[in-house]
């Protein structure tokens, strides 16, 4: 949970303390097990056990929306949930997970354990009932204390400092946390005070300048000589009154065993516990000097469980430990402080575990974990919001000056300046504004693979669509059997209480494998900047895996509460365990070369992967040596395959010779949306595939291309020369080419290559693939040879991925030709000459004295016919798809969007996204905001689904800065839909759809049986209506190009060229951040990639991505926010 923050309408609850007690009622272990085995939760217990202080409100839609609003789909996937906290009872909720235990759910005391399994033997010993050891919230204020060391090695002595000034008798009970037949802990020892009682402790030291509260000036009260054979673990010290008055409090410490090289080393998230610890009145979230402290001390009792149970040990770390030890994994334990001071210890283990809420990391912690990874130690991040704040360490301010007892974090990102007096940056790791990598501007996903984006508290569910079913992680689970269109949904809470995305940025590890996808909208918890501001947005969570060159695996869960799916006993209300998540964890650890000594019922042993053979990829588009239009978005595509026993998990693409790589969409057939720069010159395009165990293609596929000045553009550059300039064939003939475009636009003319003997009259034509003539023009002012061009009287609209035929007629023959050219396609990434056999033959001809549709082919010949193409300017590109393709509402309705242009120009037509059920005659319209109809058109030649477009008979000029409404009428409903889309404005190039608030409601509709001006709004919905816009300067440039030849568009831009300040096909954008962050040094000179994307992608370099992650039209949608102090 990041630093101090505010959101309009969604303030974090800070009222009654939310304490938590795991098991409440005092019973013997046997009585509890028998009495509660699979017992239903009573009405009385429901309010208590399921919690009143943390309420999940599922987003249920009204059965009938007011004013005839289009009825929301109750079955929309993924579900949008709103999570709120309410002021609950001061009494802590008991955990519902205990009620789901039953005798035999885990293993009872084992009769035998595998030889050498220390954890199995330990957990076979009798446990202690939770009624004995579990302490709710902060415990009793009459007796408090802490361990003087966060960890001790077996055989060392742990000391305790206890503040109990009026108590004449107490003891310290020591428990080890584990499984213990489900009881969760075992009593190890009882320690009595070593000083006369009562013992008075002085007031804690207090540094008012930093807010540091340090109780190291307390005297030692008791000591425990840790047995040399003590089993490493997380230990509880319970300070228990024995003077006739009840009262107990608790402190946690770690017992290490530095001599035992266990398979797994589990790190506690103690730095985060201390960050939230308000003992003495201050924490990194509360108190002095600026509403928060800059430093916090380990020399304090810890009361985090009282105010922030979600961030404490018993929320997510405890169930992870229970599950690991219930399966007798070979584990030992360490603390965050040990990761700082004893990094070499990590090298003695196969796997390093970080679980729970590991939000605070210092440079030493990160460096030591990276070093372990580089030396072959696998890393498992079962965390979310991990490694968010960068910290440093200082000694105690007491005379003892005990080192590494003070955690320092000035949260300079929130301060918006460098305020830590040390040279060390202590803001978020990702913030590049005041420090350079590795001190700052070093996003955490470079190590973890994921990046925090959704703030707490949320109670979401991880989802795994069928496309991920073949991934190795899901073997031996029902996920592996998902059929196309199916989605596996894990329990609520497993995606929470805070979670991450897996951004495709310059820091993402090579070969990052995505193993799931969950896309959710948040009205107020989406991170909008480097770590200070939260608002509305849409985020996509993914489980991730990558393989380091050392051979180590790194797994990132990107969620704090993965462990809720492993064990149901934890603080705060939860849901039952999930055997799919349990088995997936067994699978993951097996691939990390770690096996359990025993295994819970229902789980099966997993065989580690033996696959070391990487997959391969090939590039098919653009063609080798192609001239690629600059200043636009072109498609790089190809194929990939794996023969090493796994499956292709993804493909990465580089357009800078391998310096940076970005994620393509698709796997065996993949594509990447490359936004080219306006800088002309040669480019090396590369691709590399990765399989589901993280093997990365060793030698990337490579292809060269040249970036030209941009569109208007053609398939071939003007310096392209045919192999045969003049074919000795003197018959009149129509010669043609089959082609497709990647984005909607206009064909304004025809080109062909002319040899010196190809004289006479030439006629250029554009046809549909079935022979319908769309436009025709006679060439004039021809040169003696070379490329010739003619323009149509009116540009012809063309749609993406639809086949057309361009041709020209010569009455003297002697044409130019290359034989066997279209054996494979030829593409510049924007326009593609199809391979022979793709939607018909290519290299078309028909002998005729007059112009006619060419139908014959011979040896896939290229007769060098080309087109002049200009892209249309639209709000959304072709990769954008709605959340809801077909809203189940069958009423006739007109749906619209309000928009503006920042430049003058003309609206040529209307677009909308169509579902297969959205049938009937559709009418597109353009209106003023007061309802004046400016133009209308009926859609024809529609495809069954996807983007449709229709042109007005006459383009409509629009005034910059003036709001208009584009709409379409459907008689059958079943329209496309995204709720809460226009909570803030959305922009792409010169076009902007204003926010619903700023425009008096955006996402407009009216129910009526005929085309009607839309006026009603509901939840700022996007109904996916769009326009075809031609900026005036683009139009003028196109006319110049047509008049003076397409060479002008390819050549030196000059003062008459298309102005690249109007990126009509560049990514969509949200409003700028409250401040403008400086670009990361690593990004200087790098081409920008991507299609329409979230606001952070434009202003936060660490998030700038490659192509759209999932070909969905999701965009972050910031809402009203105020900056934190």
TIDO-830777 format. One record per residue (C-alpha): residue in one letter; x, y, z. Coordinates in steps of 0.5 Angstrom, whole numbers, plus 500, padded with zeros to 3 digits. Example, Ala and Ser with C-alpha at 12.3 -4.5 7.8 and 13.67 -1.06 7.14 Angstrom:
2
a525491516
s527498514
END
This chain:
1125
x500500500
x504506498
x505513501
x500518503
x494519498
x487522497
x482520492
x476524491
x470519494
x474514496
x478516502
x482510506
x478508512
x482510518
x477510523
x476504528
x482499529
x481493525
x484488529
x484481527
x484474531
x485468528
x481463532
x478467538
x474462542
x479458547
x478451546
x482445546
x485443539
x481437539
x474440541
x475446536
x477441530
x471437532
x466442533
x468446527
x469441522
x466444516
x460447520
x456452516
x457459518
x451462523
x448468522
x451471528
x458469526
x457471519
x457479521
x463477526
x467472522
x466474515
x468481517
x464488518
x471492517
x472490510
x466489506
x467487498
x461490494
x460486488
x458491482
x451489481
x447492475
x440495476
x435491473
x432496469
x436503468
x433509469
x431514463
x431508459
x439507459
x442501456
x441495461
x448493463
x450486462
x450482469
x455477466
x460482463
x467478464
x471480467
x467483473
x468490475
x468490483
x468496488
x471495494
x470499500
x471499507
x466501512
x467503520
x466496523
x466494530
x472495534
x472487536
x477484531
x473479526
x475472527
x478468521
x472464517
x478459514
x478456521
x471454520
x473450513
x478446517
x476439518
x479433521
x483430516
x483436511
x491436513
x495431515
x494429522
x500427526
x505423521
x507416523
x513416519
x517422515
x522421510
x529421512
x532427513
x526431512
x527436518
x520440517
x516434517
x519431523
x518438526
x511439524
x509432527
x510434534
x504436538
x502443536
x499449540
x491451540
x491458537
x487460543
x493459547
x498463542
x494467537
x494475540
x488479537
x491486534
x496490538
x494486544
x494488551
x497495552
x499494559
x504489557
x508491551
x515489548
x520487542
x526482541
x532486540
x534482534
x530481528
x533474527
x538470531
x542464529
x540457532
x545457538
x545465539
x541469544
x535473543
x534478548
x527482550
x525489552
x518489556
x515495558
x510493564
x511498569
x505496574
x506488573
x509484578
x509477574
x509475567
x512470562
x514470555
x512464551
x516462545
x512459539
x514457532
x510458526
x508452522
x502447520
x502442526
x496438524
x493445522
x494448529
x499453526
x504454532
x508450537
x510452544
x518451544
x519455551
x517459556
x522465559
x522468565
x524475566
x531476568
x530483572
x526485578
x519486577
x515491576
x520494571
x520501569
x522503562
x524510560
x520514555
x522512548
x527517544
x524521539
x527525534
x522530532
x525532525
x524525522
x519523527
x523517529
x521513535
x526509538
x525505544
x533502544
x534506551
x529501554
x533496559
x533488557
x528484561
x529477559
x533473554
x532466551
x538462549
x536459542
x538451542
x543450537
x538444534
x532449534
x529449527
x529455523
x522458523
x518464524
x517465532
x512468536
x514471543
x508472547
x508477553
x503474558
x501477565
x501472570
x499477576
x492475576
x490480571
x489477564
x493481558
x498479553
x501482547
x506479541
x512480537
x515476532
x522474530
x526469526
x530464528
x535462522
x540456521
x546459517
x549452517
x543448514
x543449506
x535448505
x532448499
x528454500
x529460504
x523464506
x524472507
x519475512
x517482510
x519485516
x521492513
x514493511
x511491518
x515496521
x513502516
x506501518
x507500525
x505506529
x507505536
x509511539
x504515534
x509515528
x509511522
x511512515
x504513514
x502517520
x504522525
x510527525
x513531522
x509532515
x503527517
x508521516
x515520519
x521519515
x524514519
x522508523
x525504528
x525496529
x526498537
x519498538
x513494540
x509492533
x502494533
x501493525
x496488526
x491492530
x491498524
x493495518
x492487519
x492486511
x500488511
x502484517
x505477517
x498474519
x495476512
x499473507
x505470510
x502466515
x498462510
x504461505
x508458511
x502453513
x502451506
x509450505
x510446512
x504442511
x507439505
x514438508
x518443503
x525443506
x525451508
x529455513
x527463514
x531469514
x529477515
x529483511
x535485515
x538479514
x538480506
x541486507
x547484512
x548477510
x547476502
x551471501
x547466505
x542466499
x547463495
x546456500
x539455497
x535453491
x530458492
x529465495
x522466497
x519473498
x511473500
x506477503
x507485503
x514486501
x513493499
x520496502
x526494499
x533497500
x539497495
x542492499
x536487499
x535488491
x543487490
x543481494
x537478491
x539480484
x546477485
x543470488
x539470481
x545471477
x549465481
x543461479
x538461485
x531461483
x527467486
x519466487
x516473489
x509471492
x508478493
x504484490
x506492491
x513489492
x519493492
x515499491
x519504496
x526505496
x529505503
x536505506
x538503513
x541507519
x543505526
x539506533
x539513535
x540510542
x547510545
x548503543
x548505536
x545498534
x546498526
x541497521
x535498526
x532504523
x529504516
x529510512
x524512507
x523520506
x518518500
x521523496
x516521490
x510524494
x515530496
x516531489
x523533490
x529530493
x529532501
x533526504
x539529506
x543523504
x545522497
x541516497
x534516493
x528514498
x522515493
x519509489
x524505485
x521507479
x521515479
x527517475
x526525476
x531526481
x536520481
x539515475
x539508475
x540504480
x539509485
x532511482
x529511476
x530503476
x523500476
x522494480
x519489474
x527489472
x527484477
x520481479
x517482472
x511486475
x510493477
x505495482
x498499479
x492497484
x492500491
x488497496
x484494499
x481490493
x478483493
x479481486
x480474483
x485471478
x483469472
x486464467
x483464460
x483458455
x489461451
x494460457
x491453458
x497449455
x502453459
x507448463
x505451470
x498449469
x499441468
x495437472
x490442474
x483443470
x486449467
x490445462
x483442460
x480449458
x477450451
x477456447
x473461450
x473458457
x476462463
x478459470
x477464476
x480463482
x477465489
x476472491
x481475494
x487472491
x488478487
x489483492
x489486497
x494490492
x496488485
x501489479
x501489472
x507486467
x508492463
x512491457
x517497458
x525497457
x526494464
x522488463
x526482463
x528478457
x523472455
x518474460
x512469460
x505471461
x501465465
x494469466
x490475464
x485479469
x483486466
x479490471
x477497472
x478501478
x474507480
x479510484
x485505486
x489506479
x496509480
x497515476
x504517476
x510515480
x507513486
x503519489
x496519486
x491514485
x484515480
x480511475
x484506470
x484499467
x489495469
x491488467
x494483472
x499477469
x502471473
x509472470
x515467469
x522468466
x529464466
x535468467
x541466463
x544463470
x539458469
x535461475
x527462474
x524468477
x516468478
x512474480
x505473482
x504480482
x499479488
x499480495
x494474497
x496468492
x497464499
x490465500
x489460495
x494455498
x491455505
x485458508
x487460515
x489467515
x487474518
x481478514
x475474511
x477470505
x475464501
x476457501
x483454498
x484452491
x487446489
x489449482
x493454485
x496449490
x498444484
x501450480
x505452486
x507445486
x509445479
x513451479
x517449485
x518442482
x521446476
x525450481
x528443483
x525443489
x520437491
x516436498
x517431502
x510429503
x504432499
x497434501
x491430499
x489431492
x495434489
x500430485
x508430485
x510434479
x516432474
x521438473
x522441466
x528437462
x526442456
x532446454
x531447447
x528454445
x523455440
x524459434
x521465430
x521468423
x519475420
x514475415
x512482415
x515487413
x518484407
x526484407
x528491404
x521494404
x520501405
x516502411
x512509412
x515513417
x511517422
x505511423
x504505426
x505499421
x505491423
x511487424
x508479424
x511472423
x510465426
x514461431
x514454433
x517450439
x520443438
x523442445
x517439449
x514446451
x509451447
x511458444
x509462450
x511469447
x515473442
x519479443
x521484437
x526489437
x526495432
x533498434
x538492432
x537488439
x538494444
x531494446
x525488446
x518489446
x512484447
x508482440
x501479441
x500472439
x504466439
x505461433
x502467429
x504473432
x504481430
x507487433
x504494432
x511498431
x510506431
x515508426
x519515427
x519520422
x527519422
x528516415
x534511414
x535503415
x532499421
x534492423
x528488425
x529482430
x524477433
x525472438
x521467441
x520464448
x517458451
x513456457
x519454461
x523461459
x527458454
x529464449
x531464442
x538464442
x539467435
x534472433
x530472426
x533478423
x530483417
x532489414
x528495412
x528502411
x524508414
x521513409
x518520410
x511517411
x504517408
x501518402
x505511401
x505506396
x507498396
x514500393
x518505394
x520510388
x527507387
x524500386
x526498379
x523491376
x527486374
x524486367
x523493364
x520491358
x516485357
x516483349
x509482349
x505488345
x498486346
x493490350
x492488357
x490489364
x495488369
x493488377
x495486384
x491484390
x493488396
x490489403
x491495408
x492494415
x488500417
x482504414
x484509410
x483512402
x486510396
x487516392
x490514386
x494508382
x501508380
x505503375
x512502373
x513504365
x518502360
x520506354
x516502350
x510502354
x506508350
x499509349
x494511353
x494508360
x487507365
x488506372
x482502376
x481500383
x476494384
x473490390
x476483390
x470480386
x470485380
x466491382
x469498380
x470503385
x474508381
x478509375
x482515372
x486516365
x494517366
x496524364
x503528363
x507521363
x514521363
x518517358
x519511363
x519510371
x513510376
x507514373
x501516377
x494518377
x489521382
x482519382
x477525382
x475522389
x479518394
x476511395
x475509402
x478502404
x477498410
x483494413
x484487412
x479487406
x482485399
x482490393
x485489386
x489495383
x490495376
x492499369
x490498362
x496499357
x494498349
x501497347
x503492352
x511492353
x509492361
x514491366
x515484370
x518480375
x516473375
x515468381
x514475385
x508473389
x510466391
x510470398
x507476400
x510483399
x509488405
x511494408
x507493414
x502498412
x500495405
x501488403
x501485396
x498478397
x501472396
x499468390
x493464393
x491468398
x484470397
x485468390
x491469385
x496475385
x500477379
x493479375
x492480368
x486480362
x488481355
x483486353
x483492348
x479496354
x480496361
x477490365
x477487371
x483482371
x482475373
x488471370
x495469373
x501466371
x507464375
x505469381
x508475376
x509482379
x507487373
x508493378
x502496379
x501500386
x496504389
x497511393
x494510400
x493515406
x491513413
x484515416
x485519423
x480515428
x479515435
x481508436
x485504431
x484497429
x487493435
x482496440
x476492442
x471493447
x470489454
x463487452
x462485444
x455484445
x451488450
x445483451
x440489450
x435488443
x432494443
x433499437
x437505440
x442511437
x449511440
x454516440
x460519442
x462527443
x469529440
x473535438
x479536434
x485540435
x486542428
x481544422
x479538417
x473534415
x469528417
x469524412
x464518415
x462514421
x465508424
x462503429
x464496432
x459491431
x458484434
x455478430
x448480433
x448487431
x444486425
x440490421
x441497417
x445501421
x445509420
x451513421
x450521423
x454527425
x451532429
x452539433
x451538440
x444542440
x442536435
x443539428
x444534423
x450535419
x450529415
x448522415
x449515411
x447508411
x452503412
x453498406
x457492405
x458490412
x462485415
x459480420
x463483426
x468488427
x469495425
x465498420
x465504416
x461509411
x463515408
x458521407
x456524400
x460530402
x465531408
x463535413
x468541415
x469541423
x472547427
x477546432
x475546439
x468545438
x464539440
x460534435
x457528436
x458522432
x453516432
x450510429
x443507429
x442500430
x435497430
x437490434
x441493439
x447488442
x452494441
x459494444
x460497451
x465499456
x463502462
x466508466
x470509460
x470517459
x471518466
x476523463
x478525456
x481520451
x485523446
x489520439
x492525435
x488531434
x482528436
x479528443
x473525446
x472529452
x470527459
x463526461
x464531467
x467536462
x462535456
x455534460
x455527459
x459523454
x457516452
x450518449
x444514447
x437515446
x432509445
x428510439
x425506433
x429510428
x435514427
x435520433
x439525436
x442521442
x442525449
x442520455
x448518458
x450512463
x456511467
x460515462
x460509457
x464508451
x459505445
x465505440
x463510435
x468513431
x469518426
x474518419
x477525420
x482528415
x486534418
x486540413
x494540413
x494532411
x489533406
x493539403
x499534403
x496529400
x493533394
x501536393
x503528393
x498527388
x499533384
x507532384
x508525385
x508520390
x516521390
x514527394
x512523400
x518519400
x523524399
x526530403
x520532407
x521540405
x516545407
x511542403
x511535406
x506532411
x507535417
x509530422
x506534428
x500531427
x501524428
x494521426
x495514427
x499514433
x497512440
x491514444
x493518450
x490520457
x491527460
x498529462
x500527469
x500533474
x507534473
x512532467
x517527468
x523527465
x525521460
x529516462
x536516460
x535509457
x529511452
x533517449
x532516441
x528510442
x522509437
x516510440
x511503440
x504502441
x497503440
x492506444
x494506451
x493508458
x495515460
x501513464
x504510458
x505517455
x508520461
x511515465
x517512461
x518505465
x511503463
x511505455
x510499452
x510495445
x504493442
x497493446
x498487451
x491483449
x489487443
x483490447
x481497447
x483498455
x485505457
x487508463
x481513465
x484517471
x478521475
x478526480
x484526484
x488530489
x495530490
x498527496
x502531501
END
